[in-house]
Amino acid sequence: MHDVSRSPEPTPGEDLESLAGRVDRAIGDVASLEPQARATAMALREAIEAFHRAGLTAIVKRLKDDPRGKELLFELVDDPSVRALLAMHGIIRTPAPTTASEPPLELVQIQLPGDTKGWCSGPQADEVTAEKPVAFEAGGAKILVLRVKNELRAFRNACAHVGLPLERGMCDVEAGTITCPWHGFRFDADTGECLSAPQCQLEPFPLRVTAGVVWVKPS
Ligand code: FES
């Protein structure tokens, strides 16, 4: 049986990075549990998150409906802990250019005001598996997040051949590669280097994970 060490008690005033680190370690511990225990832990996590999401959604919706509340809400999301919490629940998202094909925002979603220093929130880190990359759009860029050797990598979601999307590419977990579904170019999923045409390369983006959420800085 896997031995999951007990999380330390919260420290008053603990900073966001430390809190996020504890979340990430706990998620890592859950991932290594036996299947039945992992399923129970995931069900508990989802139930608690749904409970929190419902309350947070009600708070954000009410604040948005009031001019002063909206102002306060925008001030609140400048706080990294509030920003991370709302992004984790899909209640806010970072600015991205809208296109005609993009669905309208749901009522509870808000565009963050001002500069977010270029970092855009993406999927939950545990949605990205070694077999299945996740594609999303943010900051005007199409982004592909891959898991390779249990690390996450982000690239522009454009094959170095003729720029077609890669999220349906075939991942070879052992070799750490992804093969483009269109014409078969193969890439090192760690570095983005093209193994079929050495002069080609996927464009990498900086990536970090905060409180279980992937953040990418597209250039
Ligand atoms: S677009 Fe990827 S191999 Fe052609």
Residues whose N, C-alpha, C, O or C-beta is under 5 A from the ligand:
A	BS01	FES	C159 H161 V162 G163 L164 C180 W182 H183 G184 F185
